Amino acid sequence: MVSSVIAGATRSEQVEANAAAAGWMLSNDELGRSERELERAMKFGYVTPQNWGLSSPQDVTDLAIRAEQMGFDSVWVNHHILNLGYIYDRLEGRPYYDALTTLTWIGALTERVRLGTTVLVLPYLNPIVLAKSVATLDAMSGGRVTLGVGVGMLREENEALGSDFATRGAYSDESIRIMRELWGAEDASYSGRFFEFGPVKFSPKPVQPGGVPILIGGMSRAAMRRCARLGDGWHPNGGSVERIGERFAEIRRMADGHGRDPDDIRLVVRCELDVLDAESGDPATPMIGTPDELARSIEALRDAGASEIVLGISTSNVERIRRIQDAFVERVIPMESG
């Protein structure tokens, strides 16, 4: 499914069109389509290589623009602040461009793709400042932002940033609640373990109805519980289709136990992408394989409840990224569409 820019549309009409295309609400046209067709429509996102040490930031933005032109539904960025641990092993001192700055630049250069984070590490960030940045980007992009968040796993990065690794889960939960309060309340206030404020005026508000959708990243039990309580969606990174499906079903059961409608929680899966000539046969990498294998994986992920697959191509080789993008659009999408 691909969203579009509406010629002559008012701001509110374009916001509704962007949200409808993302699946967060239905446009009038979509309301006329069968439930079965809507249920089966799969969206595809593209993860930019801003975390792969590209010397030219122009290459990062050009690939994002190219993804929009090729029909991808969304563009996503990664998040770390310091080149430590496995990030240093990969990049040493090469560039890891800032997540929200990159996403804002991409938003200014594109017209219809959703703008996503996969994922922001909440313990590295002040949630009040983050709420302001994300709401501003949502307003300026016409309601295109999806906020994927996580708790992080690099203790040395936490320590360097003055963030307590041991309390990162509780800090993240509080951050989500604070952002929702600031986005939704006329006079926002909050009293918690890490922050206390209000009542205060906060602006701008996100333009999307209900605020910016928040996806919870991570495969751990804690991440699953967080999603069931606080998430608009679950955003696992990797793993077999079977494992993802089992855990998403459990998240839905947890959500029901919290008095939430399980259908309010979306499954947006991140996978590594490569299109091969020979079969991979590895269930742990469902989007690496021949076009036939990828088509089967897409169908299986759809059956598991996924509404979008976010595709990463982990390399600094720009030409290789373009070749894989081309192969996916030319050899896989026609099988999915057909």
C-alpha positions as a Markdown table, in Angstrom:
| # | Residue | x | y | z |
|---|---|---|---|---|
| 1 | Met | 0.0 | 0.0 | 0.0 |
| 2 | Val | 1.4 | 3.4 | -1.0 |
| 3 | Ser | 0.3 | 6.8 | 0.3 |
| 4 | Ser | 0.2 | 9.8 | -2.0 |
| 5 | Val | 0.3 | 13.6 | -2.0 |
| 6 | Ile | -3.1 | 15.1 | -2.7 |
| 7 | Ala | -3.0 | 18.1 | -5.1 |
| 8 | Gly | -4.8 | 21.1 | -3.6 |
| 9 | Ala | -5.5 | 19.3 | -0.3 |
| 10 | Thr | -5.9 | 21.3 | 2.9 |
| 11 | Arg | -3.4 | 20.6 | 5.7 |
| 12 | Ser | -6.0 | 18.5 | 7.6 |
| 13 | Glu | -6.9 | 16.5 | 4.5 |
| 14 | Gln | -3.3 | 15.7 | 3.9 |
| 15 | Val | -2.7 | 14.7 | 7.5 |
| 16 | Glu | -5.7 | 12.3 | 7.3 |
| 17 | Ala | -4.4 | 10.9 | 4.0 |
| 18 | Asn | -0.9 | 10.3 | 5.5 |
| 19 | Ala | -2.4 | 8.6 | 8.6 |
| 20 | Ala | -4.8 | 6.5 | 6.5 |
| 21 | Ala | -1.9 | 5.3 | 4.3 |
| 22 | Ala | 0.1 | 4.3 | 7.4 |
| 23 | Gly | -2.9 | 2.2 | 8.7 |
| 24 | Trp | -3.5 | 4.4 | 11.8 |
| 25 | Met | -6.9 | 5.4 | 10.4 |
| 26 | Leu | -9.0 | 4.8 | 7.4 |
| 27 | Ser | -9.6 | 7.3 | 4.6 |
| 28 | Asn | -13.0 | 7.5 | 2.9 |
| 29 | Asp | -11.7 | 5.6 | -0.1 |
| 30 | Glu | -10.4 | 2.8 | 2.1 |
| 31 | Leu | -13.7 | 2.6 | 4.0 |
| 32 | Gly | -15.3 | 1.3 | 0.7 |
| 33 | Arg | -12.8 | -1.5 | 0.3 |
| 34 | Ser | -13.4 | -4.9 | 1.7 |
| 35 | Glu | -12.2 | -5.8 | 5.2 |
| 36 | Arg | -10.3 | -8.7 | 3.7 |
| 37 | Glu | -8.3 | -6.4 | 1.3 |
| 38 | Leu | -7.4 | -4.0 | 4.1 |
| 39 | Glu | -6.4 | -6.8 | 6.4 |
| 40 | Arg | -4.0 | -8.3 | 3.8 |
| 41 | Ala | -2.3 | -5.1 | 2.6 |
| 42 | Met | 1.4 | -5.2 | 3.6 |
| 43 | Lys | 3.5 | -2.0 | 3.8 |
| 44 | Phe | 7.2 | -1.8 | 3.4 |
| 45 | Gly | 9.7 | 0.5 | 5.1 |
| 46 | Tyr | 13.4 | 1.2 | 4.3 |
| 47 | Val | 16.1 | 1.8 | 7.0 |
| 48 | Thr | 18.6 | 4.5 | 6.0 |
| 49 | Pro | 22.3 | 3.7 | 6.4 |
| 50 | Gln | 22.9 | 6.8 | 8.6 |
| 51 | Asn | 24.5 | 4.4 | 11.1 |
| 52 | Trp | 27.0 | 2.9 | 8.6 |
| 53 | Gly | 29.7 | 5.5 | 8.5 |
| 54 | Leu | 28.9 | 6.9 | 5.1 |
| 55 | Ser | 31.3 | 9.9 | 4.5 |
| 56 | Ser | 28.7 | 11.7 | 2.4 |
| 57 | Pro | 25.4 | 12.6 | 4.2 |
| 58 | Gln | 24.0 | 13.3 | 0.7 |
| 59 | Asp | 24.2 | 9.5 | 0.1 |
| 60 | Val | 22.0 | 8.9 | 3.1 |
| 61 | Thr | 19.3 | 11.4 | 2.1 |
| 62 | Asp | 19.5 | 10.4 | -1.6 |
| 63 | Leu | 18.8 | 6.8 | -0.7 |
| 64 | Ala | 15.8 | 7.9 | 1.4 |
| 65 | Ile | 14.4 | 10.0 | -1.5 |
| 66 | Arg | 15.0 | 7.1 | -3.8 |
| 67 | Ala | 13.0 | 4.8 | -1.5 |
| 68 | Glu | 10.0 | 7.1 | -1.7 |
| 69 | Gln | 10.3 | 7.3 | -5.5 |
| 70 | Met | 10.4 | 3.5 | -5.7 |
| 71 | Gly | 7.2 | 3.1 | -3.7 |
| 72 | Phe | 8.3 | 2.3 | -0.2 |
| 73 | Asp | 5.8 | 3.4 | 2.4 |
| 74 | Ser | 8.2 | 4.6 | 5.1 |
| 75 | Val | 11.8 | 5.6 | 5.9 |
| 76 | Trp | 13.5 | 4.9 | 9.2 |
| 77 | Val | 16.6 | 5.9 | 11.1 |
| 78 | Asn | 18.7 | 4.2 | 13.8 |
| 79 | His | 19.9 | 5.8 | 17.1 |
| 80 | His | 23.1 | 5.9 | 19.1 |
| 81 | Ile | 25.0 | 8.9 | 20.3 |
| 82 | Leu | 28.5 | 7.6 | 20.9 |
| 83 | Asn | 30.6 | 5.1 | 18.9 |
| 84 | Leu | 31.1 | 2.6 | 21.7 |
| 85 | Gly | 30.9 | -1.2 | 21.9 |
| 86 | Tyr | 29.7 | -3.0 | 18.8 |
| 87 | Ile | 29.2 | 0.5 | 17.1 |
| 88 | Tyr | 32.9 | 1.2 | 17.5 |
| 89 | Asp | 33.8 | -2.2 | 16.2 |
| 90 | Arg | 31.9 | -1.4 | 13.0 |
| 91 | Leu | 32.7 | 2.3 | 12.5 |
| 92 | Glu | 35.6 | 3.3 | 14.7 |
| 93 | Gly | 35.5 | 7.1 | 14.1 |
| 94 | Arg | 33.4 | 7.2 | 11.0 |
| 95 | Pro | 30.1 | 9.1 | 11.0 |
| 96 | Tyr | 26.9 | 7.8 | 12.8 |
| 97 | Tyr | 24.5 | 10.7 | 11.9 |
| 98 | Asp | 22.0 | 11.9 | 14.5 |
| 99 | Ala | 18.6 | 10.2 | 14.3 |
| 100 | Leu | 16.1 | 13.0 | 14.6 |
| 101 | Thr | 18.2 | 15.5 | 12.6 |
| 102 | Thr | 18.5 | 13.0 | 9.8 |
| 103 | Leu | 14.8 | 12.2 | 9.9 |
| 104 | Thr | 13.9 | 15.9 | 9.9 |
| 105 | Trp | 16.1 | 16.5 | 6.8 |
| 106 | Ile | 14.5 | 13.5 | 5.1 |
| 107 | Gly | 11.1 | 14.8 | 6.0 |
| 108 | Ala | 11.9 | 18.1 | 4.3 |
| 109 | Leu | 13.0 | 16.3 | 1.1 |
| 110 | Thr | 10.1 | 13.9 | 0.8 |
| 111 | Glu | 6.4 | 14.3 | 0.5 |
| 112 | Arg | 4.5 | 11.1 | 1.5 |
| 113 | Val | 6.7 | 8.5 | 3.2 |
| 114 | Arg | 6.2 | 7.9 | 6.9 |
| 115 | Leu | 9.2 | 8.9 | 9.0 |
| 116 | Gly | 10.1 | 6.3 | 11.6 |
| 117 | Thr | 12.7 | 5.7 | 14.3 |
| 118 | Thr | 14.0 | 2.1 | 14.7 |
| 119 | Val | 14.5 | 2.8 | 17.6 |
| 120 | Leu | 15.3 | 5.8 | 19.8 |
| 121 | Val | 17.0 | 4.8 | 23.0 |
| 122 | Leu | 14.8 | 6.5 | 25.6 |
| 123 | Pro | 17.3 | 6.5 | 28.6 |
| 124 | Tyr | 19.7 | 8.7 | 26.5 |
| 125 | Leu | 17.1 | 11.4 | 26.1 |
| 126 | Asn | 15.1 | 13.9 | 28.1 |
| 127 | Pro | 11.4 | 13.0 | 27.4 |
| 128 | Ile | 10.1 | 16.6 | 27.6 |
| 129 | Val | 12.7 | 17.7 | 25.0 |
| 130 | Leu | 12.0 | 14.6 | 22.9 |
| 131 | Ala | 8.3 | 15.2 | 23.0 |
| 132 | Lys | 8.9 | 18.7 | 21.7 |
| 133 | Ser | 11.2 | 17.6 | 18.9 |
| 134 | Val | 8.9 | 14.8 | 17.8 |
| 135 | Ala | 5.7 | 16.9 | 17.9 |
| 136 | Thr | 7.4 | 19.6 | 15.9 |
| 137 | Leu | 8.5 | 17.1 | 13.2 |
| 138 | Asp | 5.0 | 15.6 | 13.1 |
| 139 | Ala | 3.5 | 19.1 | 12.6 |
| 140 | Met | 6.0 | 20.1 | 10.0 |
| 141 | Ser | 5.8 | 16.8 | 8.0 |
| 142 | Gly | 2.0 | 16.8 | 7.9 |
| 143 | Gly | 1.5 | 14.0 | 10.5 |
| 144 | Arg | 4.0 | 11.4 | 9.1 |
| 145 | Val | 6.0 | 10.4 | 12.2 |
| 146 | Thr | 6.1 | 7.0 | 13.9 |
| 147 | Leu | 8.2 | 6.8 | 17.0 |
| 148 | Gly | 9.9 | 3.5 | 17.7 |
| 149 | Val | 11.5 | 3.4 | 21.1 |
| 150 | Gly | 13.6 | 1.0 | 23.2 |
| 151 | Val | 15.6 | 0.8 | 26.4 |
| 152 | Gly | 19.1 | 0.1 | 24.9 |
| 153 | Met | 21.7 | -2.5 | 25.7 |
| 154 | Leu | 25.1 | -0.7 | 25.7 |
| 155 | Arg | 26.0 | -0.2 | 29.4 |
| 156 | Glu | 29.1 | 1.9 | 28.5 |
| 157 | Glu | 27.0 | 4.3 | 26.5 |
| 158 | Asn | 24.6 | 4.7 | 29.4 |
| 159 | Glu | 27.4 | 5.4 | 31.7 |
| 160 | Ala | 29.1 | 7.9 | 29.4 |
| 161 | Leu | 25.8 | 9.8 | 29.1 |
| 162 | Gly | 25.1 | 9.8 | 32.8 |
| 163 | Ser | 22.1 | 7.4 | 32.5 |
| 164 | Asp | 21.6 | 4.6 | 35.0 |
| 165 | Phe | 21.7 | 1.3 | 33.2 |
| 166 | Ala | 19.8 | -0.5 | 36.0 |
| 167 | Thr | 16.8 | 1.8 | 35.9 |
| 168 | Arg | 16.6 | 2.2 | 32.1 |
| 169 | Gly | 13.3 | 0.2 | 31.9 |
| 170 | Ala | 11.5 | 2.3 | 34.5 |
| 171 | Tyr | 12.9 | 5.5 | 32.9 |
| 172 | Ser | 11.6 | 4.5 | 29.5 |
| 173 | Asp | 8.1 | 3.7 | 30.8 |
| 174 | Glu | 8.0 | 7.1 | 32.5 |
| 175 | Ser | 9.2 | 8.8 | 29.3 |
| 176 | Ile | 6.4 | 7.2 | 27.3 |
| 177 | Arg | 3.8 | 8.4 | 29.8 |
| 178 | Ile | 5.3 | 11.9 | 29.9 |
| 179 | Met | 5.2 | 12.3 | 26.1 |
| 180 | Arg | 1.6 | 11.1 | 25.9 |
| 181 | Glu | 0.7 | 13.6 | 28.7 |
| 182 | Leu | 2.4 | 16.5 | 27.0 |
| 183 | Trp | 0.9 | 15.6 | 23.6 |
| 184 | Gly | -2.7 | 15.0 | 24.8 |
| 185 | Ala | -3.4 | 17.3 | 27.8 |
| 186 | Glu | -4.4 | 20.9 | 27.6 |
| 187 | Asp | -2.5 | 21.6 | 30.8 |
| 188 | Ala | 0.0 | 18.9 | 31.2 |
| 189 | Ser | 1.3 | 17.6 | 34.6 |
| 190 | Tyr | 3.2 | 14.6 | 35.8 |
| 191 | Ser | 4.6 | 13.3 | 39.0 |
| 192 | Gly | 6.9 | 10.3 | 38.9 |
| 193 | Arg | 10.1 | 8.7 | 39.9 |
| 194 | Phe | 12.3 | 10.7 | 37.6 |
| 195 | Phe | 10.3 | 13.8 | 36.6 |
| 196 | Glu | 7.7 | 16.1 | 38.2 |
| 197 | Phe | 6.1 | 19.1 | 36.5 |
| 198 | Gly | 3.0 | 21.0 | 35.8 |
| 199 | Pro | 0.5 | 22.1 | 35.1 |
| 200 | Val | 2.3 | 23.5 | 32.0 |
| 201 | Lys | 1.3 | 24.5 | 28.5 |
| 202 | Phe | 3.1 | 22.5 | 25.8 |
| 203 | Ser | 3.2 | 23.2 | 22.1 |
| 204 | Pro | 3.0 | 22.3 | 19.3 |
| 205 | Lys | 0.8 | 19.2 | 19.7 |
| 206 | Pro | 1.2 | 16.4 | 17.1 |
| 207 | Val | -1.2 | 16.8 | 14.3 |
| 208 | Gln | -2.0 | 13.0 | 14.1 |
| 209 | Pro | -5.3 | 12.1 | 15.9 |
| 210 | Gly | -4.3 | 10.6 | 19.3 |
| 211 | Gly | -0.7 | 11.8 | 19.0 |
| 212 | Val | 2.4 | 10.2 | 17.4 |
| 213 | Pro | 2.1 | 6.4 | 17.4 |
| 214 | Ile | 4.7 | 4.7 | 19.7 |
| 215 | Leu | 6.1 | 1.4 | 18.8 |
| 216 | Ile | 8.0 | -0.6 | 21.4 |
| 217 | Gly | 11.2 | -2.2 | 20.2 |
| 218 | Gly | 12.8 | -5.4 | 21.7 |
| 219 | Met | 12.2 | -9.1 | 22.0 |
| 220 | Ser | 12.7 | -9.4 | 25.7 |
| 221 | Arg | 9.9 | -10.2 | 28.1 |
| 222 | Ala | 10.2 | -6.8 | 29.6 |
| 223 | Ala | 9.7 | -5.2 | 26.1 |
| 224 | Met | 6.7 | -7.4 | 25.5 |
| 225 | Arg | 5.1 | -6.3 | 28.8 |
| 226 | Arg | 5.9 | -2.7 | 28.0 |
| 227 | Cys | 4.2 | -3.0 | 24.6 |
| 228 | Ala | 1.1 | -4.6 | 26.2 |
| 229 | Arg | 0.7 | -1.8 | 28.6 |
| 230 | Leu | 1.9 | 1.3 | 26.7 |
| 231 | Gly | 2.5 | 0.6 | 23.0 |
| 232 | Asp | 0.6 | 1.4 | 19.9 |
| 233 | Gly | 2.6 | -1.4 | 18.3 |
| 234 | Trp | 5.4 | -3.9 | 18.7 |
| 235 | His | 8.6 | -3.5 | 16.7 |
| 236 | Pro | 10.8 | -6.6 | 16.9 |
| 237 | Asn | 14.2 | -6.7 | 15.1 |
| 238 | Gly | 15.0 | -10.0 | 13.6 |
| 239 | Gly | 14.1 | -13.5 | 14.5 |
| 240 | Ser | 12.1 | -16.3 | 12.8 |
| 241 | Val | 8.5 | -15.7 | 11.7 |
| 242 | Glu | 7.4 | -18.5 | 14.1 |
| 243 | Arg | 9.1 | -16.8 | 17.1 |
| 244 | Ile | 7.7 | -13.4 | 16.2 |
| 245 | Gly | 4.2 | -14.8 | 15.7 |
| 246 | Glu | 4.2 | -16.6 | 19.1 |
| 247 | Arg | 5.5 | -13.5 | 21.0 |
| 248 | Phe | 3.0 | -11.2 | 19.3 |
| 249 | Ala | 0.1 | -13.5 | 20.2 |
| 250 | Glu | 1.4 | -13.4 | 23.8 |
| 251 | Ile | 1.5 | -9.6 | 23.7 |
| 252 | Arg | -2.1 | -9.5 | 22.5 |
| 253 | Arg | -3.1 | -11.8 | 25.5 |
| 254 | Met | -1.2 | -9.5 | 27.9 |
| 255 | Ala | -2.9 | -6.4 | 26.4 |
| 256 | Asp | -6.3 | -8.0 | 26.9 |
| 257 | Gly | -5.3 | -8.7 | 30.5 |
| 258 | His | -4.6 | -4.9 | 30.9 |
| 259 | Gly | -8.1 | -4.1 | 29.6 |
| 260 | Arg | -6.8 | -3.0 | 26.2 |
| 261 | Asp | -8.2 | -4.1 | 22.8 |
| 262 | Pro | -5.5 | -6.3 | 21.3 |
| 263 | Asp | -6.4 | -5.1 | 17.9 |
| 264 | Asp | -5.1 | -1.6 | 18.8 |
| 265 | Ile | -1.6 | -3.0 | 18.9 |
| 266 | Arg | 0.1 | -3.3 | 15.5 |
| 267 | Leu | 3.0 | -5.5 | 14.5 |
| 268 | Val | 5.7 | -3.7 | 12.6 |
| 269 | Val | 8.7 | -6.0 | 12.0 |
| 270 | Arg | 12.2 | -5.0 | 11.2 |
| 271 | Cys | 14.2 | -7.5 | 9.1 |
| 272 | Glu | 17.5 | -7.6 | 7.2 |
| 273 | Leu | 16.9 | -7.6 | 3.4 |
| 274 | Asp | 18.9 | -9.4 | 0.6 |
| 275 | Val | 17.5 | -10.8 | -2.6 |
| 276 | Leu | 19.5 | -14.0 | -3.6 |
| 277 | Asp | 19.6 | -16.2 | -6.6 |
| 278 | Ala | 20.1 | -19.3 | -4.4 |
| 279 | Glu | 17.8 | -20.3 | -1.5 |
| 280 | Ser | 18.9 | -19.3 | 1.9 |
| 281 | Gly | 16.8 | -21.7 | 3.9 |
| 282 | Asp | 17.5 | -19.9 | 7.2 |
| 283 | Pro | 14.3 | -19.2 | 9.2 |
| 284 | Ala | 16.2 | -16.7 | 11.4 |
| 285 | Thr | 16.5 | -14.3 | 8.5 |
| 286 | Pro | 13.1 | -14.5 | 6.8 |
| 287 | Met | 13.8 | -11.5 | 4.4 |
| 288 | Ile | 17.1 | -12.9 | 3.1 |
| 289 | Gly | 16.5 | -15.3 | 0.2 |
| 290 | Thr | 15.2 | -15.8 | -3.3 |
| 291 | Pro | 12.2 | -13.9 | -4.5 |
| 292 | Asp | 10.1 | -17.0 | -3.9 |
| 293 | Glu | 11.4 | -17.3 | -0.3 |
| 294 | Leu | 10.8 | -13.6 | 0.4 |
| 295 | Ala | 7.2 | -13.8 | -1.0 |
| 296 | Arg | 6.6 | -16.8 | 1.3 |
| 297 | Ser | 8.0 | -14.9 | 4.3 |
| 298 | Ile | 5.9 | -11.9 | 3.6 |
| 299 | Glu | 2.8 | -14.1 | 3.5 |
| 300 | Ala | 3.9 | -15.8 | 6.8 |
| 301 | Leu | 4.5 | -12.4 | 8.5 |
| 302 | Arg | 1.1 | -11.2 | 7.3 |
| 303 | Asp | -0.5 | -14.3 | 8.8 |
| 304 | Ala | 1.4 | -13.6 | 12.1 |
| 305 | Gly | -0.3 | -10.2 | 12.2 |
| 306 | Ala | 2.3 | -7.9 | 10.7 |
| 307 | Ser | 1.1 | -4.8 | 8.9 |
| 308 | Glu | 4.5 | -3.5 | 7.9 |
| 309 | Ile | 8.0 | -4.9 | 7.3 |
| 310 | Val | 10.8 | -2.5 | 7.8 |
| 311 | Leu | 13.8 | -3.5 | 5.7 |
| 312 | Gly | 17.4 | -2.8 | 6.6 |
| 313 | Ile | 20.4 | -3.3 | 4.2 |
| 314 | Ser | 23.4 | -3.4 | 6.5 |
| 315 | Thr | 26.3 | -2.1 | 4.5 |
| 316 | Ser | 28.1 | 1.2 | 3.7 |
| 317 | Asn | 28.2 | 0.1 | 0.0 |
| 318 | Val | 25.8 | 2.5 | -1.6 |
| 319 | Glu | 25.7 | 0.7 | -5.0 |
| 320 | Arg | 24.9 | -2.6 | -3.2 |
| 321 | Ile | 22.0 | -0.9 | -1.4 |
| 322 | Arg | 20.7 | 0.4 | -4.7 |
| 323 | Arg | 21.0 | -3.1 | -6.3 |
| 324 | Ile | 19.1 | -4.7 | -3.4 |
| 325 | Gln | 16.4 | -2.0 | -3.5 |
| 326 | Asp | 16.0 | -2.6 | -7.2 |
| 327 | Ala | 15.8 | -6.3 | -6.9 |
| 328 | Phe | 13.2 | -6.2 | -4.1 |
| 329 | Val | 11.0 | -3.8 | -6.0 |
| 330 | Glu | 11.4 | -5.5 | -9.4 |
| 331 | Arg | 11.4 | -9.2 | -8.4 |
| 332 | Val | 9.6 | -9.4 | -5.0 |
| 333 | Ile | 6.9 | -6.7 | -4.9 |
| 334 | Pro | 5.2 | -7.9 | -8.2 |
| 335 | Met | 4.8 | -11.4 | -6.5 |
| 336 | Glu | 3.3 | -9.8 | -3.4 |
| 337 | Ser | 1.0 | -7.6 | -5.4 |
| 338 | Gly | -0.1 | -10.4 | -7.7 |
